[in-house]
Amino acid sequence: MLNSIQKKVGIIYFTLIISFNFSSEYKCDYCKKNIIGKYYFLEQKKYHEECYNQNIVPKCNFCKESLLGRYVVNEDGNYHNDCYKNNILPKCSVCIRPLEKEYNYDAWDNKYHGYHSNGKGNCSSCSRIISERTTNGGYIHIDGRAICNFCNKDIVNTKLEIEDSRKRVLLLLEEIGFQSLSNEIPIILKNRNELSLLMPHSSMISGLTNLEHSYKENYLGQISDEKKEYEIFILDKLNPVDFDSILAHEYLHVWLYENNLNYNSQITEGFCNLARAYIYQKNLDKYSIIQLNKMNEDPDLDYGLGYRIANLCLDNYGWNEIIKLFENNKAHNCF
């Protein structure tokens, strides 16, 4: 998802011509009397100097003084160039200088010059442009992610914080019908470089569930002593709501494994992303709405399109019925 959108500030210039007339053939378009000597010519009309200055000359909508020569026109009025630049143009949220012509803005309506993206850029979590004024600064993590200090101050990092997240997630998943999910699965933090080594073809990976499946088989082909052991890997340096959302996604992978449900990646990831979206929907603050918008705009065939198809199915059936569809190997009815 793009973190900024280009906008334009339009500027139109106006030119006043001052000329001289030594005959009486011109009439003032204001007072209708003859013009002799200096006159003002504006938009195909002629005026006495006094008529123009007192009655016709445009006034700056900011300082209320007369506008002579070039001035700026926009949908809200007319302005001296300096009045427009210093008082009307939007100001950069990073450097406070006027934003002329094209500029960017982030999901939080921070407007900024495009060249500020060449610094730390936008936060990989909240999408804010990172600067001292907008985020109290930030840093580039070892895996290349830009992390702002707003997000960094609340990151999930300790064992206690991880377990608090697990409690929140399991409680919410239980509410919608996912019962008896284990609270003893190891949850391990990894940076994105480390996660990419575990799943090389997913450069933007945020979480991973690893299954170790072991069993014994007798001479009749019957399985006994079956054991499934899981590990959940979560991207580090995440704030609680993002951490919860990814953990919820991974716990649905656990649920699929526990029920021996093997669907293609679009169905699987789309379904698991329903849990991720559910976490954001339960919070529904501005941050969560931004994350939901990202999910709705994600072009990825599995995590984006798969999620949107699964979400339509959820809207049609509700949680109880969609869980039954998956349990009965009928999830393809949605896709």
C-alpha positions in Angstrom: 0.0 0.0 0.0 1.3 3.5 -0.9 1.8 5.6 2.1 1.3 8.9 0.4 -0.8 10.5 -2.4 0.2 13.3 -4.7 -1.9 16.5 -4.5 -1.5 19.8 -6.5 -1.9 23.4 -5.5 -3.1 25.4 -8.5 -1.8 28.9 -9.2 -3.2 31.3 -11.7 -1.6 34.7 -12.5 -3.3 37.9 -13.4 -1.7 40.9 -15.2 -2.8 44.5 -15.0 -1.8 46.8 -17.9 -1.3 50.6 -17.3 -1.5 52.7 -20.4 -2.0 56.3 -21.6 -4.7 57.8 -23.8 -4.5 61.3 -25.3 -7.8 61.4 -27.0 -11.4 61.3 -25.6 -12.5 58.2 -27.4 -12.2 55.9 -24.4 -14.8 55.8 -21.7 -14.3 54.5 -18.2 -16.2 51.2 -17.7 -17.0 52.2 -14.2 -18.1 55.8 -14.3 -18.8 55.9 -18.0 -16.9 59.3 -18.4 -14.2 60.0 -21.0 -10.7 58.9 -20.2 -7.7 61.2 -21.0 -4.3 60.4 -19.8 -3.3 57.3 -17.7 -5.8 54.5 -17.4 -6.0 51.0 -16.2 -6.8 48.1 -18.6 -8.1 44.9 -17.0 -9.9 42.0 -18.6 -10.9 44.0 -21.7 -12.2 46.9 -19.6 -10.7 50.4 -19.1 -10.9 52.5 -16.0 -9.7 55.9 -14.7 -6.9 55.5 -12.2 -9.1 56.8 -9.3 -12.1 54.6 -10.3 -9.9 51.6 -10.5 -8.1 52.1 -7.2 -11.3 52.9 -5.3 -13.8 50.5 -6.8 -12.3 47.9 -9.1 -8.9 46.8 -7.8 -9.1 43.3 -6.3 -8.3 43.1 -2.6 -6.2 40.4 -1.0 -8.5 38.0 0.9 -5.8 37.7 3.6 -4.4 41.2 4.3 -7.3 43.2 2.6 -4.8 45.4 0.8 -5.0 46.2 -3.0 -3.7 43.7 -5.5 -1.5 45.2 -8.2 0.4 43.3 -10.8 0.5 39.5 -10.4 -1.5 37.8 -7.7 -2.7 34.4 -6.9 -6.2 33.1 -7.5 -7.7 30.0 -5.9 -11.2 28.8 -5.1 -11.3 30.7 -1.9 -10.2 34.1 -3.2 -7.4 36.3 -4.4 -4.0 36.8 -2.6 -0.7 38.6 -2.8 2.0 36.0 -3.7 3.6 36.4 -0.2 0.3 36.3 1.6 -0.7 33.2 -0.2 2.6 31.4 0.3 3.1 32.3 3.9 -0.5 32.1 5.2 -2.8 30.2 2.8 -0.7 27.3 1.5 -0.7 24.2 3.6 2.5 23.8 5.7 4.8 20.8 5.8 4.2 18.8 8.9 7.9 17.9 9.0 9.7 21.3 8.3 6.7 23.8 8.5 7.7 25.4 5.2 4.9 26.1 2.7 3.9 23.2 0.4 3.9 24.4 -3.2 2.9 22.4 -6.2 3.0 18.7 -5.4 3.2 17.3 -1.9 2.5 14.0 0.0 0.2 13.2 2.9 0.1 10.1 5.0 -2.9 8.2 6.5 -2.9 10.6 9.5 -3.2 13.7 7.3 0.4 14.8 7.9 1.3 16.8 4.8 4.9 16.9 3.7 7.4 17.6 0.9 8.2 14.5 -1.1 11.9 14.7 -0.4 11.2 14.0 3.3 10.5 10.4 2.3 14.2 10.1 1.5 15.0 10.1 5.2 13.5 7.4 7.4 10.3 7.5 5.4 7.0 6.2 6.7 6.6 4.0 9.8 6.1 0.4 8.8 3.3 0.0 11.3 1.3 3.2 11.5 2.3 4.7 8.1 3.1 8.2 9.6 5.9 10.1 8.1 8.8 9.8 10.6 10.2 13.1 11.9 10.7 14.9 15.2 7.5 16.9 14.7 5.2 14.1 13.6 6.3 11.1 15.6 9.0 12.3 18.0 11.5 10.7 15.7 12.1 7.0 15.0 14.7 4.6 13.7 15.5 2.0 11.1 15.4 -1.5 12.5 18.0 -4.2 11.7 15.7 -5.7 9.1 15.2 -2.4 7.3 11.8 -1.5 8.7 11.2 2.1 9.7 9.7 2.4 13.1 8.4 5.6 14.6 8.7 6.4 18.3 4.9 6.5 18.7 4.7 2.8 17.9 8.1 1.9 19.5 7.0 3.1 23.0 4.3 0.4 23.2 5.9 -2.6 21.4 5.3 -6.1 22.6 8.7 -7.3 23.8 8.6 -9.2 27.1 7.3 -12.6 28.0 4.6 -11.0 30.1 3.5 -8.8 27.3 3.4 -11.8 24.9 1.3 -13.7 27.4 -1.1 -10.8 27.9 -1.5 -10.7 24.1 -2.2 -14.4 24.1 -4.9 -14.0 26.7 -6.6 -11.2 24.8 -6.5 -13.1 21.5 -7.8 -16.5 22.8 -10.6 -14.8 24.6 -11.7 -13.0 21.4 -11.4 -16.1 19.3 -13.4 -18.1 21.8 -16.2 -15.4 21.5 -16.6 -16.2 17.8 -16.5 -20.0 18.1 -12.8 -21.2 18.2 -12.8 -23.3 21.4 -10.0 -25.1 23.3 -7.0 -23.5 21.5 -3.8 -24.2 23.4 -2.4 -21.5 25.6 1.0 -23.3 25.8 2.2 -22.9 22.3 5.6 -21.2 22.3 5.5 -17.7 20.8 8.8 -16.5 19.5 9.8 -13.0 18.3 11.8 -12.7 15.1 12.8 -9.8 12.9 11.8 -9.9 9.3 15.2 -11.1 8.1 14.9 -14.1 10.4 11.3 -14.8 9.4 12.3 -14.6 5.7 14.8 -17.4 6.3 12.0 -19.6 7.6 9.8 -18.7 4.6 12.1 -17.5 1.8 9.4 -16.6 -0.7 7.5 -14.2 1.6 9.5 -11.0 1.9 6.8 -9.2 3.8 6.1 -12.0 6.3 4.8 -11.0 9.7 4.0 -14.3 11.3 4.5 -18.1 10.9 3.2 -21.2 12.5 5.5 -24.2 12.5 4.0 -27.7 12.9 6.0 -30.7 13.9 3.8 -33.8 13.2 4.9 -37.2 14.5 3.1 -40.5 14.8 3.6 -44.3 14.8 2.1 -46.6 12.3 1.6 -50.4 12.9 1.8 -53.1 10.3 -1.9 -52.6 9.4 -1.2 -49.0 8.6 -3.0 -47.8 11.6 -1.7 -44.6 13.2 -1.0 -44.3 16.9 0.8 -42.0 19.3 0.1 -39.1 17.0 1.5 -35.8 18.3 1.4 -32.3 16.9 3.7 -29.7 18.3 3.5 -26.0 17.3 5.7 -22.9 17.4 4.4 -19.5 16.5 6.8 -16.9 15.2 5.8 -13.2 15.3 7.5 -10.2 13.8 9.2 -8.2 16.5 8.8 -4.4 17.2 5.0 -4.5 16.9 2.5 -2.5 18.9 -0.1 -4.5 20.9 -3.0 -4.3 18.3 -0.8 -5.4 15.4 0.8 -8.1 17.6 -2.7 -9.4 18.6 -3.9 -9.3 15.0 -1.0 -11.4 13.7 -1.2 -13.8 16.7 -5.0 -14.3 16.0 -4.1 -15.1 12.3 -1.5 -17.7 13.4 -3.9 -19.3 15.9 -6.4 -19.9 13.1 -3.6 -21.8 11.3 -3.3 -23.9 14.5 -7.0 -24.5 14.4 -6.8 -25.7 10.8 -3.9 -28.0 11.6 -5.7 -29.4 14.6 -8.7 -30.2 12.5 -6.6 -31.7 9.6 -8.0 -29.1 7.2 -5.8 -28.6 4.2 -7.0 -25.9 1.8 -5.1 -24.0 -0.9 -3.2 -20.9 0.2 -5.8 -18.4 -0.9 -8.5 -20.0 1.1 -6.2 -20.7 4.1 -4.7 -17.2 4.3 -7.9 -15.5 3.5 -9.7 -17.4 6.3 -6.9 -16.7 8.8 -6.9 -13.0 7.9 -10.5 -12.9 9.1 -9.2 -13.3 12.6 -6.7 -10.5 12.0 -9.4 -8.2 10.9 -11.6 -9.2 13.8 -8.9 -7.8 16.2 -8.9 -4.5 14.4 -12.7 -4.4 14.3 -12.9 -4.9 18.1 -10.5 -1.9 18.6 -11.9 0.2 15.8 -9.8 3.3 16.7 -8.2 5.3 13.9 -5.1 3.1 13.8 -7.2 0.0 13.4 -9.3 1.6 10.7 -6.1 2.4 8.8 -5.0 -1.2 9.1 -8.4 -2.5 7.9 -8.1 -0.2 4.9 -4.7 -1.7 4.1 -6.2 -5.2 4.2 -9.0 -4.1 1.9 -6.6 -2.6 -0.6 -3.9 -5.4 -0.4 -3.3 -6.7 -3.9 -1.8 -10.0 -2.7 -3.9 -12.9 -4.1 -3.8 -14.8 -0.8 -3.7 -12.2 2.0 -5.6 -9.5 0.1 -8.0 -11.0 -2.4 -8.3 -14.2 -0.4 -9.3 -12.2 2.7 -11.9 -10.1 0.8 -13.5 -13.2 -0.6 -13.5 -14.8 2.9 -15.0 -11.6 4.3 -17.9 -11.7 1.9 -18.5 -15.3 2.9 -18.4 -14.2 6.6 -20.9 -11.5 5.8 -23.2 -14.0 4.2 -22.9 -16.9 6.7 -21.6 -15.5 10.0 -18.9 -17.1 12.2 -20.8 -20.2 13.2 -21.7 -21.2 9.7 -18.3 -20.4 8.1 -16.6 -22.5 10.8 -18.9 -25.4 9.9 -18.2 -25.0 6.2 -14.5 -25.2 6.9 -14.9 -28.2 9.3 -16.9 -30.1 6.7 -14.4 -29.4 3.9 -16.9 -27.1 2.1 -14.9 -23.9 2.3 -14.7 -23.9 -1.5 -18.4 -22.9 -1.5 -17.1 -19.4 -0.6 -14.3 -19.2 -3.2 
